[in-house]
Amino acid sequence: MSVALNENIINADVYLYRGYLDANNALISDPFLLFFGTIDEYRITDNTSTANLVLNLTSHWGNFQKTSGRVTTDNSQQRFFSG
C-alpha cells in the first residue's frame, strides 16, 4: 500500500507470469510471460482488518486511440515498415 500511495505507479510496467508447482511446491521449469502491460489506474479499499489494492492494467492496445507522433494510416506504416 505504501508504494502505491507514496510513488507514482501509473504507467509502471507490469509483467504477469504463469508458473506451475510440483507436489513439493517447487517451481516446475521456467514460468512463462502471460501478460505485459502498464498500470492504468488503481483503487484502495480498507477496513479495520484488511486492505485491498486493485490495479486496472492495460496492454499497449489500451492507448490505441491516443494521438501521438505516429499515425496508423497505411501511408505512415509503409514509411516505417515497407511491404
N, C-alpha and C positions, 0 to 999 in steps of 0.2 A: 504494500500500500504506500509506503513512504517513497518508493521510487516513482510511482505514478503521480503522487502529489508534489514531489519536490523537483522532478525533472520533466523536461518536455518529451513525452513519449509519442506524441502524434507524429506520424510518418516514420517511426522507427521500424526497421526491418524485423520481420517475424519469419522464422523457419519452423515448420511443424514436421517432425519426423515420426514415422511409424516403425516400431521395433517389436520383436516378439521375444518372449521369455520361455526358457525350458522349465522342466519340473523343479529345478533348484533355484528358480527365479534369476537365472543368469541370462544376459542378453544373447540371443542367437544371432551370430554373424553381425553384419552391419545394418543399422536402421536405414531406411530409405526416405528421401525427402518427399513428403506428401503434399506440402503447400508452401509457397513462398509469397509473401505479401508485405503489407505495411499496416500499422495501426491507424485506423481512420478516426475512431473516437473511442472513449471508454466511459464507464459508469461505475460508481462505487455505491454499494448498499451495505449498511451495517446496522447492528443492533447491539445489545449488551454482551452477547457471547460470540458472535461471528461477524466477519466482514467478507464481502464478495467483491471481486474486481471483474467486471465483464468487459471484454475487449471486442470491438467491432473491427474486423480485419477486412482488407480489400486487396485484390490482386492488382496487377498492372493494368488490367482492363477497367478497374474502378474509376480511373481518371480518363477514360477514353473520350468523354465529351469535353474535357478540359482543353481549352485553346492554348497552345504553346507555340514554340518556334516552328515546328514541322507540321504540315497538314497531311491528311491521309488520302489525298486525291491520287489518281493513277500517275499523273504527271510528276508529282512530288516524290512518290515512291520509286518511279523509274529513275529519277535522278540519283538516288542512293543505292537502289537495288535493280540494276538494269535486267530486263528479261523477266 
